[in-house]
């Protein structure tokens, strides 16, 4: 029912859509694209055309089959607010979410405009966390401005891959910030001071801060296997969750 994954800030992944289109700087070395090519070679449904966007009806009702509460990252291999996502299928996704209030659904998008327009027409269910990608200031900050206008149980930012110093951020109405460096042979460097800047602003604003990983480039600016670089900041792991997590997320 759920895809295997290595995303530390969630429990399960649910992919009622697959594939995507690159629209911003953060998309350049997309992990999902690389994985989609592998899944295509394995004959997995939804990846017949590699990374081309499509809906996968056979996975639409998966959360309905699970009685034990879970936290789902929705479309980890796609973006449900993709321009090619039919509105009627998007409505079906949210119907499943509404029918499974015992689950929590994390939705992350780079398409904040369509997300914002969609939620102007419907109330956001209480079991949804909404987030946007913030890889840099030029493309990420406008997404934050759209996000902060929504009313959801949790509004979060994913600064992964973090591509530059974000400077002073407007974190009004934001509940959670995830930060991570890029992985892979073509990974772009992430500097320690960029990470510390975000961490300090989260602390000042009482916002949960989750540092996922350094990625291919370590805190010492040396390129190596991401497992060796780890996820510590000055010898400590920072993986906080929003306060609502105590009720919705069983942290392992």
Backbone as CSV, one residue per row, in Angstrom:
resi,resn,N_x,N_y,N_z,CA_x,CA_y,CA_z,C_x,C_y,C_z
1,UNK,0.814,-1.214,0.000,0.000,0.000,0.000,0.850,1.267,0.000
2,UNK,1.975,1.248,0.720,2.811,2.443,0.798,4.158,2.179,0.159
3,UNK,4.701,3.185,-0.480,5.991,3.040,-1.127,7.116,3.078,-0.110
4,UNK,8.181,2.344,-0.388,9.369,2.433,0.437,10.022,3.784,0.182
5,UNK,10.591,4.362,1.243,11.184,5.682,1.073,12.256,5.907,2.131
6,UNK,13.004,6.974,1.955,14.040,7.347,2.912,13.828,8.782,3.393
7,UNK,12.591,9.214,3.391,12.266,10.579,3.808,12.035,10.576,5.318
8,UNK,12.938,11.163,6.055,12.929,11.044,7.510,11.783,11.770,8.192
9,UNK,11.210,12.773,7.541,10.197,13.568,8.229,8.769,13.095,7.997
10,UNK,8.621,11.880,7.462,7.286,11.317,7.284,7.306,9.837,7.618
11,UNK,6.130,9.202,7.588,6.041,7.764,7.866,5.813,6.947,6.596
12,UNK,4.876,7.402,5.781,4.504,6.686,4.570,4.506,7.653,3.391
13,UNK,4.587,7.112,2.189,4.372,7.928,0.998,3.165,7.383,0.250
14,UNK,2.426,8.288,-0.335,1.219,7.940,-1.106,1.305,8.686,-2.420
15,UNK,1.355,7.931,-3.528,1.576,8.540,-4.834,0.407,8.295,-5.795
16,UNK,-0.696,9.041,-5.626,-1.802,8.931,-6.573,-1.474,9.590,-7.910
17,UNK,-0.336,10.290,-7.964,0.171,10.800,-9.236,1.659,10.495,-9.288
18,UNK,2.214,10.476,-10.498,3.634,10.186,-10.671,4.183,11.051,-11.796
19,UNK,5.465,11.362,-11.700,6.082,12.173,-12.733,5.865,13.658,-12.493
20,UNK,6.681,14.472,-13.135,6.588,15.908,-12.918,7.270,16.649,-14.061
21,UNK,7.371,17.973,-13.946,8.041,18.830,-14.916,8.905,19.819,-14.153
22,UNK,10.119,20.031,-14.597,11.020,20.943,-13.901,10.603,22.388,-14.130
23,UNK,10.446,23.118,-13.022,9.993,24.507,-13.150,10.862,25.506,-12.384
24,UNK,11.836,25.025,-11.619,12.643,25.967,-10.832,14.043,25.426,-10.599
25,UNK,14.877,26.234,-9.965,16.272,25.874,-9.719,16.400,24.604,-8.886
26,UNK,15.490,24.420,-7.948,15.552,23.240,-7.096,15.301,21.944,-7.829
27,UNK,14.735,22.026,-9.028,14.393,20.833,-9.800,15.578,20.248,-10.590
28,UNK,16.647,20.990,-10.698,17.737,20.646,-11.614,18.211,19.204,-11.477
29,UNK,18.465,18.753,-10.257,18.959,17.395,-10.024,17.925,16.559,-9.284
30,UNK,16.703,16.599,-9.731,15.571,15.955,-9.054,15.796,14.467,-8.770
31,UNK,15.684,14.107,-7.485,15.856,12.704,-7.095,14.740,11.841,-7.669
32,UNK,13.529,12.405,-7.744,12.386,11.637,-8.217,12.530,11.261,-9.690
33,UNK,13.147,12.137,-10.465,13.358,11.833,-11.876,14.278,10.640,-12.039
34,UNK,15.358,10.627,-11.280,16.297,9.504,-11.337,15.624,8.208,-10.916
35,UNK,14.821,8.289,-9.858,14.123,7.104,-9.362,13.072,6.634,-10.359
36,UNK,12.417,7.580,-11.032,11.371,7.229,-11.994,11.937,6.398,-13.145
37,UNK,13.138,6.729,-13.590,13.778,5.973,-14.671,14.031,4.530,-14.235
38,UNK,14.428,4.370,-12.978,14.649,3.020,-12.448,13.339,2.253,-12.362
39,UNK,12.297,2.931,-11.890,10.999,2.283,-11.756,10.414,1.929,-13.120
40,UNK,10.689,2.761,-14.121,10.253,2.450,-15.479,10.900,1.154,-15.955
41,UNK,12.182,1.003,-15.702,12.905,-0.208,-16.106,12.378,-1.442,-15.381
42,UNK,11.841,-1.230,-14.179,11.298,-2.342,-13.385,9.853,-2.646,-13.750
43,UNK,9.243,-1.814,-14.611,7.869,-2.033,-15.036,6.829,-1.635,-14.008
44,UNK,7.174,-0.686,-13.123,6.239,-0.239,-12.085,5.171,0.669,-12.685
45,UNK,3.926,0.431,-12.307,2.807,1.218,-12.822,2.982,2.695,-12.490
46,UNK,2.673,3.534,-13.457,2.784,4.968,-13.270,4.041,5.549,-13.886
47,UNK,4.973,4.659,-14.240,6.258,5.125,-14.785,6.527,4.553,-16.177
48,UNK,5.451,4.174,-16.849,5.585,3.626,-18.205,6.279,4.615,-19.133
49,UNK,6.070,5.892,-18.898,6.696,6.938,-19.718,7.761,7.702,-18.924
50,UNK,8.423,6.996,-18.039,9.486,7.606,-17.262,8.954,8.639,-16.289
51,UNK,9.404,9.882,-16.438,9.059,10.937,-15.486,7.931,11.835,-15.994
52,UNK,7.251,11.425,-17.031,6.134,12.218,-17.544,4.970,12.165,-16.557
53,UNK,4.364,13.322,-16.284,3.290,13.386,-15.292,2.088,12.554,-15.717
54,UNK,1.527,11.811,-14.754,0.283,11.084,-14.990,-0.369,10.756,-13.650
55,UNK,-1.655,10.508,-13.680,-2.365,10.090,-12.477,-2.345,8.574,-12.406
56,UNK,-2.400,8.045,-11.179,-2.344,6.591,-10.978,-3.567,6.188,-10.153
57,UNK,-4.642,5.895,-10.836,-5.925,5.620,-10.181,-5.868,4.423,-9.240
58,UNK,-5.034,3.454,-9.561,-4.972,2.242,-8.737,-4.459,2.508,-7.328
59,UNK,-3.795,3.649,-7.135,-3.268,3.958,-5.801,-4.125,5.001,-5.066
60,UNK,-5.173,5.467,-5.711,-5.979,6.543,-5.150,-6.555,6.196,-3.781
61,UNK,-7.034,4.990,-3.604,-7.727,4.620,-2.378,-6.848,3.938,-1.331
62,UNK,-5.558,3.933,-1.523,-4.666,3.246,-0.586,-4.851,3.672,0.875
63,UNK,-4.948,4.959,1.181,-5.122,5.340,2.594,-6.408,4.805,3.218
64,UNK,-7.438,4.568,2.395,-8.702,4.034,2.903,-8.547,2.614,3.413
65,UNK,-7.533,1.913,2.910,-7.314,0.521,3.281,-6.541,0.372,4.582
66,UNK,-5.959,1.446,5.073,-5.140,1.392,6.271,-5.927,1.933,7.463
67,UNK,-6.155,1.099,8.446,-6.925,1.498,9.622,-6.052,2.151,10.689
68,UNK,-4.789,1.730,10.770,-3.879,2.307,11.755,-3.478,3.714,11.313
69,UNK,-3.579,4.704,12.183,-3.208,6.082,11.814,-1.783,6.172,11.296
70,UNK,-1.597,6.966,10.249,-0.268,7.128,9.653,-0.117,8.555,9.147
71,UNK,1.136,8.959,8.974,1.440,10.251,8.381,1.920,9.992,6.960
72,UNK,1.200,10.517,5.978,1.506,10.304,4.562,2.092,11.567,3.925
73,UNK,3.191,11.395,3.216,3.692,12.444,2.333,3.038,12.184,0.981
74,UNK,2.210,13.125,0.536,1.422,12.930,-0.684,2.254,13.241,-1.930
75,UNK,2.308,12.285,-2.842,3.004,12.435,-4.125,4.465,12.850,-3.958
76,UNK,5.208,12.001,-3.285,6.649,12.220,-3.120,7.380,12.138,-4.454
77,UNK,6.739,11.522,-5.446,7.332,11.355,-6.771,6.687,12.283,-7.797
78,UNK,5.993,13.309,-7.296,5.237,14.161,-8.212,4.880,15.464,-7.505
79,UNK,3.893,16.181,-8.039,3.357,17.392,-7.425,1.873,17.408,-7.763
80,UNK,1.026,17.294,-6.756,-0.405,17.180,-7.060,-0.993,18.470,-7.632
81,UNK,-0.247,19.561,-7.525,-0.732,20.812,-8.111,-0.093,21.098,-9.476
82,UNK,0.453,20.062,-10.075,1.005,20.157,-11.426,-0.090,20.644,-12.381
83,UNK,0.288,21.411,-13.373,-0.693,21.972,-14.316,-1.484,20.907,-15.063
84,UNK,-0.891,19.712,-15.207,-1.574,18.640,-15.934,-2.458,17.779,-15.032
85,UNK,-2.512,18.111,-13.754,-3.389,17.370,-12.846,-4.833,17.789,-13.096
86,UNK,-5.694,16.869,-13.543,-7.108,17.208,-13.762,-7.767,17.604,-12.442
87,UNK,-8.572,18.628,-12.469,-9.198,19.096,-11.238,-10.098,18.028,-10.623
88,UNK,-10.773,17.237,-11.467,-11.650,16.223,-10.916,-10.864,15.153,-10.169
89,UNK,-9.662,14.827,-10.648,-8.843,13.837,-9.949,-8.272,14.450,-8.667
90,UNK,-7.921,15.729,-8.719,-7.443,16.426,-7.527,-8.540,16.421,-6.459
91,UNK,-9.761,16.625,-6.879,-10.889,16.568,-5.946,-11.023,15.183,-5.323
92,UNK,-10.756,14.154,-6.120,-10.834,12.780,-5.607,-9.765,12.538,-4.542
93,UNK,-8.575,13.097,-4.758,-7.498,12.966,-3.767,-7.937,13.582,-2.443
94,UNK,-8.523,14.765,-2.512,-8.947,15.427,-1.285,-10.169,14.757,-0.663
95,UNK,-10.956,14.091,-1.460,-12.078,13.320,-0.914,-11.549,12.166,-0.069
96,UNK,-10.516,11.500,-0.557,-9.904,10.408,0.212,-9.333,10.945,1.527
97,UNK,-8.693,12.090,1.463,-8.133,12.712,2.672,-9.235,13.019,3.679
98,UNK,-10.352,13.540,3.187,-11.470,13.876,4.071,-12.114,12.628,4.662
99,UNK,-12.053,11.527,3.932,-12.646,10.278,4.388,-11.741,9.505,5.343
100,UNK,-10.519,9.999,5.556,-9.569,9.306,6.439,-9.004,10.286,7.472
101,UNK,-9.844,10.805,8.358,-9.393,11.784,9.349,-8.402,11.222,10.365
102,UNK,-8.267,9.893,10.424,-7.297,9.287,11.347,-5.868,9.373,10.816
103,UNK,-5.721,9.702,9.538,-4.392,9.889,8.951,-4.046,11.372,8.894
104,UNK,-2.748,11.666,8.777,-2.259,13.017,8.544,-1.575,13.041,7.188
105,UNK,-1.858,14.056,6.376,-1.318,14.133,5.026,-0.448,15.381,4.862
106,UNK,0.796,15.170,4.457,1.737,16.262,4.217,1.814,16.510,2.712
107,UNK,1.476,17.720,2.299,1.488,18.076,0.885,2.528,19.166,0.656
108,UNK,3.467,18.900,-0.240,4.540,19.849,-0.554,4.494,20.186,-2.040
109,UNK,4.585,21.475,-2.352,4.498,21.876,-3.753,5.447,23.028,-4.088
110,UNK,5.809,23.115,-5.345,6.496,24.288,-5.876,5.520,25.157,-6.669
111,UNK,4.312,24.668,-6.807,3.291,25.361,-7.600,2.297,26.046,-6.664
112,UNK,2.811,27.042,-5.950,2.018,27.713,-4.923,0.816,28.460,-5.485
113,UNK,0.917,28.964,-6.701,-0.201,29.718,-7.286,-1.423,28.835,-7.477
114,UNK,-1.208,27.657,-8.058,-2.356,26.775,-8.274,-2.894,26.255,-6.938
115,UNK,-1.989,25.959,-6.018,-2.403,25.519,-4.690,-3.305,26.568,-4.033
116,UNK,-2.866,27.822,-4.074,-3.606,28.912,-3.442,-4.987,29.070,-4.085
117,UNK,-5.029,29.034,-5.400,-6.304,29.174,-6.107,-7.248,28.024,-5.773
118,UNK,-6.684,26.818,-5.656,-7.518,25.658,-5.360,-8.155,25.780,-3.976
119,UNK,-7.365,26.214,-2.997,-7.880,26.302,-1.635,-8.758,27.524,-1.403
120,UNK,-8.824,28.425,-2.357,-9.794,29.515,-2.262,-11.201,28.976,-2.448
121,UNK,-11.298,27.797,-3.081,-12.588,27.212,-3.419,-13.045,26.131,-2.453
122,UNK,-12.160,25.761,-1.507,-12.547,24.721,-0.564,-11.779,24.850,0.737
123,UNK,-12.370,24.394,1.797,-11.724,24.439,3.109,-10.647,23.366,3.203
124,UNK,-9.556,23.682,3.864,-8.477,22.719,4.029,-8.808,21.793,5.201
125,UNK,-8.881,20.492,4.980,-9.162,19.555,6.067,-8.129,19.674,7.194
126,UNK,-8.563,19.415,8.421,-7.690,19.568,9.580,-6.522,18.581,9.590
127,UNK,-6.651,17.505,8.836,-5.586,16.488,8.840,-4.572,16.699,7.719
128,UNK,-4.486,17.930,7.206,-3.517,18.247,6.150,-2.478,19.238,6.659
129,UNK,-1.217,18.967,6.334,-0.121,19.907,6.521,0.270,20.380,5.120
130,UNK,0.383,21.680,4.935,0.695,22.235,3.625,2.078,22.880,3.643
131,UNK,2.896,22.571,2.624,4.233,23.154,2.564,4.629,23.568,1.160
132,UNK,5.637,24.442,1.093,6.205,24.850,-0.195,7.723,24.718,-0.143
133,UNK,8.320,24.532,-1.295,9.771,24.440,-1.408,10.378,25.843,-1.460
134,UNK,11.460,26.026,-0.716,12.150,27.322,-0.690,13.637,27.069,-0.882
135,UNK,14.051,26.887,-2.134,15.452,26.595,-2.427,16.312,27.839,-2.512
136,UNK,15.660,28.975,-2.800,16.357,30.258,-2.876,15.346,31.379,-2.618
137,UNK,15.825,32.617,-2.626,14.939,33.747,-2.338,14.015,34.076,-3.508
138,UNK,14.571,34.136,-4.717,13.799,34.587,-5.873,12.581,33.715,-6.141
139,UNK,12.765,32.410,-6.092,11.657,31.507,-6.403,10.893,31.072,-5.156
140,UNK,11.597,30.988,-4.028,10.975,30.477,-2.816,10.141,31.464,-2.033
141,UNK,10.603,32.712,-1.920,9.893,33.679,-1.091,8.469,33.964,-1.564
142,UNK,8.224,34.093,-2.891,6.836,34.287,-3.333,5.931,33.118,-2.939
143,UNK,6.489,31.920,-2.889,5.693,30.754,-2.468,5.304,30.882,-0.998
144,UNK,6.244,31.351,-0.179,5.942,31.532,1.246,4.811,32.531,1.425
145,UNK,4.833,33.594,0.648,3.798,34.621,0.758,2.414,34.068,0.427
146,UNK,2.356,33.131,-0.509,1.085,32.477,-0.828,0.674,31.544,0.314
147,UNK,1.648,30.764,0.787,1.379,29.761,1.817,0.841,30.384,3.096
148,UNK,1.451,31.472,3.542,1.099,32.044,4.841,-0.343,32.548,4.889
149,UNK,-0.972,32.706,3.729,-2.356,33.173,3.671,-3.369,32.055,3.896
150,UNK,-2.889,30.807,3.868,-3.782,29.661,4.038,-3.958,29.321,5.511
151,UNK,-5.074,28.670,5.813,-5.346,28.236,7.182,-5.338,26.712,7.208
152,UNK,-4.255,26.164,7.766,-4.109,24.722,7.870,-3.535,24.383,9.238
153,UNK,-3.634,23.126,9.638,-3.112,22.701,10.939,-1.625,22.997,11.058
154,UNK,-0.903,22.788,9.952,0.536,23.071,9.914,0.888,23.646,8.551
155,UNK,1.616,24.754,8.558,2.189,25.323,7.341,3.702,25.148,7.452
156,UNK,4.319,24.556,6.426,5.748,24.288,6.545,6.526,24.635,5.281
157,UNK,7.838,24.812,5.475,8.754,25.115,4.383,9.759,23.986,4.251
158,UNK,10.107,23.656,3.011,11.167,22.688,2.748,12.289,23.395,2.002
159,UNK,13.329,23.757,2.729,14.497,24.395,2.118,15.487,23.304,1.727
160,UNK,15.056,22.508,0.769,15.876,21.380,0.285,15.629,21.162,-1.200
161,UNK,16.641,21.260,-2.046,18.008,21.613,-1.673,18.149,23.108,-1.394
162,UNK,18.853,23.449,-0.317,19.106,24.854,-0.002,20.263,25.325,-0.868
163,UNK,20.006,26.302,-1.739,20.978,26.702,-2.758,21.683,28.018,-2.483
164,UNK,21.213,28.763,-1.467,21.855,30.042,-1.162,21.480,30.488,0.246
165,UNK,22.128,31.541,0.699,21.783,32.153,1.978,20.442,32.865,1.818
166,UNK,19.461,32.481,2.616,18.128,33.075,2.498,18.006,34.399,3.246
167,UNK,19.051,34.781,3.969,19.008,36.061,4.670,17.882,36.111,5.680
168,UNK,17.322,37.288,5.881,16.212,37.443,6.820,14.920,36.997,6.153
169,UNK,14.203,36.092,6.813,12.983,35.525,6.260,11.762,36.017,7.026
170,UNK,10.655,36.148,6.329,9.379,36.435,6.969,8.725,35.093,7.275
171,UNK,8.759,34.698,8.542,8.238,33.397,8.940,6.875,33.497,9.623
172,UNK,6.173,34.573,9.368,4.834,34.745,9.944,3.913,33.600,9.516
173,UNK,3.258,32.996,10.492,2.295,31.896,10.301,2.944,30.571,9.929
174,UNK,4.258,30.496,9.865,4.940,29.237,9.529,5.180,28.426,10.805
175,UNK,4.897,27.124,10.743,4.996,26.250,11.912,6.215,25.333,11.918
176,UNK,6.805,25.115,10.745,7.841,24.082,10.646,8.744,24.395,9.459
177,UNK,10.058,24.228,9.642,11.000,24.435,8.544,11.943,23.236,8.452
178,UNK,12.001,22.640,7.262,12.895,21.521,6.978,14.048,22.038,6.119
179,UNK,15.264,21.658,6.455,16.430,22.096,5.683,17.271,20.885,5.304
180,UNK,17.793,20.887,4.074,18.647,19.790,3.646,19.507,20.170,2.457
181,UNK,20.673,19.541,2.369,21.557,19.755,1.240,21.266,18.777,0.123
182,UNK,21.759,19.077,-1.050,21.525,18.249,-2.234,22.443,17.039,-2.245
183,UNK,21.964,15.942,-2.830,22.749,14.718,-2.934,23.029,14.377,-4.394
184,UNK,23.997,13.483,-4.600,24.323,13.046,-5.949,25.623,13.643,-6.458
185,UNK,26.128,13.074,-7.532,27.412,13.516,-8.095,27.397,14.968,-8.560
186,UNK,26.223,15.448,-8.971,26.118,16.814,-9.477,25.586,17.790,-8.426
187,UNK,25.588,17.371,-7.181,25.028,18.186,-6.104,25.718,19.542,-5.985
188,UNK,24.920,20.558,-5.728,25.437,21.910,-5.504,25.702,22.105,-4.015
189,UNK,26.764,22.796,-3.648,27.150,22.943,-2.237,26.128,23.714,-1.405
190,UNK,26.051,23.355,-0.141,25.263,24.094,0.844,26.212,24.477,1.974
191,UNK,26.241,25.747,2.332,27.167,26.217,3.355,26.539,26.180,4.751
192,UNK,27.388,25.886,5.726,26.923,25.769,7.107,26.247,27.038,7.587
193,UNK,26.804,28.210,7.226,26.226,29.456,7.711,24.802,29.681,7.192
194,UNK,24.479,29.116,6.024,23.117,29.230,5.503,22.145,28.477,6.414
195,UNK,22.582,27.285,6.826,21.754,26.431,7.685,21.575,27.072,9.054
196,UNK,22.669,27.538,9.623,22.630,28.140,10.959,21.738,29.381,10.957
197,UNK,21.775,30.145,9.885,20.927,31.333,9.776,19.449,30.968,9.907
198,UNK,19.028,29.922,9.208,17.624,29.489,9.265,17.298,28.941,10.646
199,UNK,18.195,28.154,11.193,17.993,27.573,12.527,17.803,28.671,13.573
200,UNK,18.611,29.691,13.533,18.524,30.779,14.506,17.210,31.542,14.369
201,UNK,16.765,31.741,13.143,15.496,32.445,12.941,14.319,31.609,13.434
202,UNK,14.399,30.296,13.256,13.353,29.404,13.762,13.302,29.468,15.286
203,UNK,14.469,29.446,15.910,14.530,29.506,17.375,13.954,30.826,17.884
204,UNK,14.284,31.902,17.212,13.807,33.229,17.619,12.289,33.323,17.517
205,UNK,11.711,32.636,16.525,10.268,32.703,16.280,9.507,31.495,16.829
206,UNK,10.208,30.667,17.597,9.589,29.480,18.202,8.966,28.554,17.153
207,UNK,9.731,28.308,16.107,9.288,27.454,15.005,10.113,26.160,15.006
208,UNK,9.460,25.032,14.827,10.157,23.749,14.800,11.143,23.701,13.636
209,UNK,12.360,23.249,13.909,13.428,23.200,12.901,13.880,21.754,12.728
210,UNK,13.860,21.283,11.481,14.228,19.899,11.171,15.370,19.904,10.156
211,UNK,16.550,19.480,10.598,17.675,19.396,9.671,17.804,17.955,9.186
212,UNK,17.547,17.765,7.906,17.500,16.418,7.345,18.884,15.839,7.082
213,UNK,19.760,16.609,6.411,21.065,16.071,6.021,21.942,17.170,5.431
214,UNK,23.257,16.902,5.393,24.178,17.796,4.698,24.209,17.492,3.211
215,UNK,23.935,16.242,2.859,24.000,15.856,1.456,25.413,15.537,1.027
216,UNK,25.709,15.752,-0.232,27.011,15.394,-0.797,28.144,16.291,-0.279
217,UNK,27.812,17.524,0.071,28.819,18.452,0.584,28.680,18.567,2.093
218,UNK,29.754,18.278,2.812,29.714,18.313,4.261,29.778,19.719,4.827
219,UNK,29.618,19.820,6.154,29.713,21.104,6.829,31.099,21.718,6.657
220,UNK,32.088,20.852,6.401,33.472,21.312,6.195,33.761,21.653,4.741
221,UNK,32.702,21.663,3.914,32.799,22.017,2.496,33.564,20.980,1.673
222,UNK,33.608,19.750,2.185,34.263,18.655,1.475,33.195,17.757,0.846
223,UNK,33.420,17.361,-0.397,32.469,16.523,-1.123,32.764,15.055,-0.838
224,UNK,31.747,14.340,-0.368,31.909,12.924,-0.040,30.542,12.253,-0.012
225,UNK,30.508,10.970,0.303,29.240,10.248,0.412,28.360,10.904,1.478
226,UNK,27.087,11.103,1.163,26.203,11.831,2.070,26.052,11.135,3.429
227,UNK,26.199,9.813,3.461,26.099,9.098,4.731,27.238,9.486,5.662
228,UNK,28.397,9.735,5.090,29.548,10.147,5.894,29.372,11.573,6.411
229,UNK,28.709,12.406,5.628,28.483,13.790,6.055,27.438,13.877,7.162
230,UNK,26.506,12.943,7.158,25.532,12.861,8.233,24.544,14.006,8.303
231,UNK,24.038,14.231,9.516,22.966,15.219,9.721,23.146,16.004,11.021
232,UNK,24.345,16.057,11.521,24.594,16.798,12.752,25.031,18.233,12.473
233,UNK,24.629,19.123,13.339,25.101,20.506,13.313,25.891,20.711,14.602
234,UNK,27.180,20.870,14.460,28.054,21.011,15.631,27.843,19.883,16.637
235,UNK,27.778,18.660,16.117,27.699,17.480,16.966,26.322,17.130,17.505
236,UNK,25.284,17.831,17.052,23.936,17.562,17.553,22.943,17.434,16.406
237,UNK,21.996,16.513,16.566,20.940,16.329,15.572,19.754,17.224,15.943
238,UNK,19.294,17.999,14.968,18.144,18.884,15.173,17.001,18.424,14.273
239,UNK,16.100,17.644,14.849,14.960,17.157,14.075,13.691,17.348,14.894
240,UNK,13.238,18.579,14.930,12.041,18.944,15.674,10.801,18.848,14.778
241,UNK,9.655,18.701,15.434,8.371,18.653,14.738,7.429,19.698,15.334
242,UNK,6.415,20.095,14.592,5.433,21.049,15.133,4.759,20.467,16.374
243,UNK,4.220,21.335,17.221,3.582,20.886,18.453,2.438,19.918,18.198
244,UNK,1.747,20.107,17.098,0.604,19.253,16.780,1.022,17.806,16.601
245,UNK,2.321,17.587,16.428,2.863,16.253,16.199,2.580,15.300,17.336
246,UNK,2.471,15.810,18.537,2.242,14.954,19.693,0.951,14.167,19.549
247,UNK,0.007,14.724,18.834,-1.272,14.065,18.652,-1.362,13.321,17.310
248,UNK,-0.592,13.767,16.317,-0.784,13.215,14.981,0.366,12.350,14.467
249,UNK,1.519,12.440,15.101,2.696,11.785,14.521,3.430,10.994,15.600
250,UNK,3.493,9.689,15.466,4.243,8.854,16.408,5.709,8.895,16.020
251,UNK,6.498,9.720,16.697,7.908,9.891,16.353,8.682,8.670,16.819
252,UNK,9.429,8.075,15.906,10.209,6.886,16.232,11.520,7.316,16.870
